[in-house]
């Protein structure tokens, strides 16, 4: 694994703790992006009698995940 560059910040976490948090936060970000991708896949491929309800549900979940991934929007 390559060494990451930690930038200076105004938070009060120690440099050691920040270095430990980087891989954990990156993993959670990857998990969130994977969840969003799976929801969008389900959204576009749902079939059957509950199509519209599930289509809308997967779209709503995708929007909620996106809001957590990009809160500045």
Chimera marker file (.cmm) of the C-alpha trace (Angstrom):
<marker_set name="trace">
<marker id="1" x="0.000" y="0.000" z="0.000" r="1" g="1" b="0" radius="0.5"/>
<marker id="2" x="1.389" y="3.394" z="-0.922" r="1" g="1" b="0" radius="0.5"/>
<marker id="3" x="1.976" y="6.047" z="1.683" r="1" g="1" b="0" radius="0.5"/>
<marker id="4" x="-0.707" y="8.731" z="1.635" r="1" g="1" b="0" radius="0.5"/>
<marker id="5" x="-0.047" y="12.426" z="2.077" r="1" g="1" b="0" radius="0.5"/>
<marker id="6" x="-1.888" y="13.992" z="4.996" r="1" g="1" b="0" radius="0.5"/>
<marker id="7" x="-2.512" y="17.684" z="4.572" r="1" g="1" b="0" radius="0.5"/>
<marker id="8" x="-2.493" y="20.145" z="7.447" r="1" g="1" b="0" radius="0.5"/>
<marker id="9" x="-5.900" y="20.719" z="8.961" r="1" g="1" b="0" radius="0.5"/>
<marker id="10" x="-7.622" y="22.628" z="11.752" r="1" g="1" b="0" radius="0.5"/>
<marker id="11" x="-8.968" y="19.499" z="13.480" r="1" g="1" b="0" radius="0.5"/>
<marker id="12" x="-7.386" y="18.366" z="16.731" r="1" g="1" b="0" radius="0.5"/>
<marker id="13" x="-6.728" y="14.733" z="15.795" r="1" g="1" b="0" radius="0.5"/>
<marker id="14" x="-3.132" y="13.617" z="16.148" r="1" g="1" b="0" radius="0.5"/>
<marker id="15" x="-1.164" y="12.919" z="12.983" r="1" g="1" b="0" radius="0.5"/>
<marker id="16" x="-0.916" y="9.249" z="13.991" r="1" g="1" b="0" radius="0.5"/>
<marker id="17" x="-4.685" y="8.927" z="14.413" r="1" g="1" b="0" radius="0.5"/>
<marker id="18" x="-5.296" y="10.755" z="11.138" r="1" g="1" b="0" radius="0.5"/>
<marker id="19" x="-2.987" y="8.318" z="9.327" r="1" g="1" b="0" radius="0.5"/>
<marker id="20" x="-4.947" y="5.389" z="10.799" r="1" g="1" b="0" radius="0.5"/>
<marker id="21" x="-8.266" y="6.929" z="9.763" r="1" g="1" b="0" radius="0.5"/>
<marker id="22" x="-7.334" y="7.407" z="6.084" r="1" g="1" b="0" radius="0.5"/>
<marker id="23" x="-7.668" y="3.732" z="5.043" r="1" g="1" b="0" radius="0.5"/>
<marker id="24" x="-10.831" y="3.308" z="7.138" r="1" g="1" b="0" radius="0.5"/>
<marker id="25" x="-12.503" y="6.337" z="5.591" r="1" g="1" b="0" radius="0.5"/>
<marker id="26" x="-11.404" y="5.325" z="2.095" r="1" g="1" b="0" radius="0.5"/>
<marker id="27" x="-12.929" y="1.870" z="2.637" r="1" g="1" b="0" radius="0.5"/>
<marker id="28" x="-16.256" y="3.365" z="3.796" r="1" g="1" b="0" radius="0.5"/>
<marker id="29" x="-16.257" y="5.697" z="0.793" r="1" g="1" b="0" radius="0.5"/>
<marker id="30" x="-15.686" y="2.728" z="-1.513" r="1" g="1" b="0" radius="0.5"/>
<marker id="31" x="-18.515" y="0.826" z="0.219" r="1" g="1" b="0" radius="0.5"/>
<marker id="32" x="-20.862" y="3.788" z="-0.257" r="1" g="1" b="0" radius="0.5"/>
<marker id="33" x="-20.007" y="4.129" z="-3.933" r="1" g="1" b="0" radius="0.5"/>
<marker id="34" x="-20.546" y="0.377" z="-4.358" r="1" g="1" b="0" radius="0.5"/>
<marker id="35" x="-23.966" y="0.644" z="-2.656" r="1" g="1" b="0" radius="0.5"/>
<marker id="36" x="-24.911" y="3.523" z="-4.928" r="1" g="1" b="0" radius="0.5"/>
<marker id="37" x="-23.840" y="1.577" z="-8.019" r="1" g="1" b="0" radius="0.5"/>
<marker id="38" x="-25.801" y="-1.504" z="-6.952" r="1" g="1" b="0" radius="0.5"/>
<marker id="39" x="-28.927" y="0.587" z="-6.268" r="1" g="1" b="0" radius="0.5"/>
<marker id="40" x="-28.696" y="2.188" z="-9.695" r="1" g="1" b="0" radius="0.5"/>
<marker id="41" x="-28.213" y="-1.240" z="-11.286" r="1" g="1" b="0" radius="0.5"/>
<marker id="42" x="-31.301" y="-2.555" z="-9.485" r="1" g="1" b="0" radius="0.5"/>
<marker id="43" x="-33.209" y="0.619" z="-10.399" r="1" g="1" b="0" radius="0.5"/>
<marker id="44" x="-32.639" y="0.010" z="-14.119" r="1" g="1" b="0" radius="0.5"/>
<marker id="45" x="-33.144" y="-3.770" z="-14.066" r="1" g="1" b="0" radius="0.5"/>
<marker id="46" x="-36.168" y="-4.328" z="-11.829" r="1" g="1" b="0" radius="0.5"/>
<marker id="47" x="-39.006" y="-6.331" z="-13.408" r="1" g="1" b="0" radius="0.5"/>
<marker id="48" x="-42.321" y="-7.744" z="-12.388" r="1" g="1" b="0" radius="0.5"/>
<marker id="49" x="-45.619" y="-6.663" z="-10.877" r="1" g="1" b="0" radius="0.5"/>
<marker id="50" x="-43.974" y="-4.357" z="-8.316" r="1" g="1" b="0" radius="0.5"/>
<marker id="51" x="-41.865" y="-2.650" z="-10.967" r="1" g="1" b="0" radius="0.5"/>
<marker id="52" x="-42.834" y="0.976" z="-10.334" r="1" g="1" b="0" radius="0.5"/>
<marker id="53" x="-42.678" y="0.722" z="-6.523" r="1" g="1" b="0" radius="0.5"/>
<marker id="54" x="-39.250" y="-0.918" z="-6.599" r="1" g="1" b="0" radius="0.5"/>
<marker id="55" x="-38.003" y="1.350" z="-9.387" r="1" g="1" b="0" radius="0.5"/>
<marker id="56" x="-38.890" y="4.405" z="-7.296" r="1" g="1" b="0" radius="0.5"/>
<marker id="57" x="-37.515" y="2.840" z="-4.083" r="1" g="1" b="0" radius="0.5"/>
<marker id="58" x="-34.126" y="2.117" z="-5.646" r="1" g="1" b="0" radius="0.5"/>
<marker id="59" x="-34.036" y="5.616" z="-7.116" r="1" g="1" b="0" radius="0.5"/>
<marker id="60" x="-34.763" y="7.138" z="-3.675" r="1" g="1" b="0" radius="0.5"/>
<marker id="61" x="-32.064" y="5.025" z="-2.006" r="1" g="1" b="0" radius="0.5"/>
<marker id="62" x="-29.603" y="6.078" z="-4.699" r="1" g="1" b="0" radius="0.5"/>
<marker id="63" x="-30.451" y="9.754" z="-4.120" r="1" g="1" b="0" radius="0.5"/>
<marker id="64" x="-29.996" y="9.362" z="-0.353" r="1" g="1" b="0" radius="0.5"/>
<marker id="65" x="-26.622" y="7.650" z="-0.757" r="1" g="1" b="0" radius="0.5"/>
<marker id="66" x="-25.561" y="10.347" z="-3.235" r="1" g="1" b="0" radius="0.5"/>
<marker id="67" x="-26.510" y="13.045" z="-0.721" r="1" g="1" b="0" radius="0.5"/>
<marker id="68" x="-24.182" y="11.446" z="1.838" r="1" g="1" b="0" radius="0.5"/>
<marker id="69" x="-21.374" y="11.109" z="-0.683" r="1" g="1" b="0" radius="0.5"/>
<marker id="70" x="-21.639" y="14.694" z="-1.937" r="1" g="1" b="0" radius="0.5"/>
<marker id="71" x="-23.255" y="16.809" z="0.833" r="1" g="1" b="0" radius="0.5"/>
<marker id="72" x="-22.249" y="20.168" z="-0.727" r="1" g="1" b="0" radius="0.5"/>
<marker id="73" x="-24.845" y="19.879" z="-3.491" r="1" g="1" b="0" radius="0.5"/>
<link id1="1" id2="2" r="1" g="1" b="0" radius="0.2"/>
<link id1="2" id2="3" r="1" g="1" b="0" radius="0.2"/>
<link id1="3" id2="4" r="1" g="1" b="0" radius="0.2"/>
<link id1="4" id2="5" r="1" g="1" b="0" radius="0.2"/>
<link id1="5" id2="6" r="1" g="1" b="0" radius="0.2"/>
<link id1="6" id2="7" r="1" g="1" b="0" radius="0.2"/>
<link id1="7" id2="8" r="1" g="1" b="0" radius="0.2"/>
<link id1="8" id2="9" r="1" g="1" b="0" radius="0.2"/>
<link id1="9" id2="10" r="1" g="1" b="0" radius="0.2"/>
<link id1="10" id2="11" r="1" g="1" b="0" radius="0.2"/>
<link id1="11" id2="12" r="1" g="1" b="0" radius="0.2"/>
<link id1="12" id2="13" r="1" g="1" b="0" radius="0.2"/>
<link id1="13" id2="14" r="1" g="1" b="0" radius="0.2"/>
<link id1="14" id2="15" r="1" g="1" b="0" radius="0.2"/>
<link id1="15" id2="16" r="1" g="1" b="0" radius="0.2"/>
<link id1="16" id2="17" r="1" g="1" b="0" radius="0.2"/>
<link id1="17" id2="18" r="1" g="1" b="0" radius="0.2"/>
<link id1="18" id2="19" r="1" g="1" b="0" radius="0.2"/>
<link id1="19" id2="20" r="1" g="1" b="0" radius="0.2"/>
<link id1="20" id2="21" r="1" g="1" b="0" radius="0.2"/>
<link id1="21" id2="22" r="1" g="1" b="0" radius="0.2"/>
<link id1="22" id2="23" r="1" g="1" b="0" radius="0.2"/>
<link id1="23" id2="24" r="1" g="1" b="0" radius="0.2"/>
<link id1="24" id2="25" r="1" g="1" b="0" radius="0.2"/>
<link id1="25" id2="26" r="1" g="1" b="0" radius="0.2"/>
<link id1="26" id2="27" r="1" g="1" b="0" radius="0.2"/>
<link id1="27" id2="28" r="1" g="1" b="0" radius="0.2"/>
<link id1="28" id2="29" r="1" g="1" b="0" radius="0.2"/>
<link id1="29" id2="30" r="1" g="1" b="0" radius="0.2"/>
<link id1="30" id2="31" r="1" g="1" b="0" radius="0.2"/>
<link id1="31" id2="32" r="1" g="1" b="0" radius="0.2"/>
<link id1="32" id2="33" r="1" g="1" b="0" radius="0.2"/>
<link id1="33" id2="34" r="1" g="1" b="0" radius="0.2"/>
<link id1="34" id2="35" r="1" g="1" b="0" radius="0.2"/>
<link id1="35" id2="36" r="1" g="1" b="0" radius="0.2"/>
<link id1="36" id2="37" r="1" g="1" b="0" radius="0.2"/>
<link id1="37" id2="38" r="1" g="1" b="0" radius="0.2"/>
<link id1="38" id2="39" r="1" g="1" b="0" radius="0.2"/>
<link id1="39" id2="40" r="1" g="1" b="0" radius="0.2"/>
<link id1="40" id2="41" r="1" g="1" b="0" radius="0.2"/>
<link id1="41" id2="42" r="1" g="1" b="0" radius="0.2"/>
<link id1="42" id2="43" r="1" g="1" b="0" radius="0.2"/>
<link id1="43" id2="44" r="1" g="1" b="0" radius="0.2"/>
<link id1="44" id2="45" r="1" g="1" b="0" radius="0.2"/>
<link id1="45" id2="46" r="1" g="1" b="0" radius="0.2"/>
<link id1="46" id2="47" r="1" g="1" b="0" radius="0.2"/>
<link id1="47" id2="48" r="1" g="1" b="0" radius="0.2"/>
<link id1="48" id2="49" r="1" g="1" b="0" radius="0.2"/>
<link id1="49" id2="50" r="1" g="1" b="0" radius="0.2"/>
<link id1="50" id2="51" r="1" g="1" b="0" radius="0.2"/>
<link id1="51" id2="52" r="1" g="1" b="0" radius="0.2"/>
<link id1="52" id2="53" r="1" g="1" b="0" radius="0.2"/>
<link id1="53" id2="54" r="1" g="1" b="0" radius="0.2"/>
<link id1="54" id2="55" r="1" g="1" b="0" radius="0.2"/>
<link id1="55" id2="56" r="1" g="1" b="0" radius="0.2"/>
<link id1="56" id2="57" r="1" g="1" b="0" radius="0.2"/>
<link id1="57" id2="58" r="1" g="1" b="0" radius="0.2"/>
<link id1="58" id2="59" r="1" g="1" b="0" radius="0.2"/>
<link id1="59" id2="60" r="1" g="1" b="0" radius="0.2"/>
<link id1="60" id2="61" r="1" g="1" b="0" radius="0.2"/>
<link id1="61" id2="62" r="1" g="1" b="0" radius="0.2"/>
<link id1="62" id2="63" r="1" g="1" b="0" radius="0.2"/>
<link id1="63" id2="64" r="1" g="1" b="0" radius="0.2"/>
<link id1="64" id2="65" r="1" g="1" b="0" radius="0.2"/>
<link id1="65" id2="66" r="1" g="1" b="0" radius="0.2"/>
<link id1="66" id2="67" r="1" g="1" b="0" radius="0.2"/>
<link id1="67" id2="68" r="1" g="1" b="0" radius="0.2"/>
<link id1="68" id2="69" r="1" g="1" b="0" radius="0.2"/>
<link id1="69" id2="70" r="1" g="1" b="0" radius="0.2"/>
<link id1="70" id2="71" r="1" g="1" b="0" radius="0.2"/>
<link id1="71" id2="72" r="1" g="1" b="0" radius="0.2"/>
<link id1="72" id2="73" r="1" g="1" b="0" radius="0.2"/>
</marker_set>
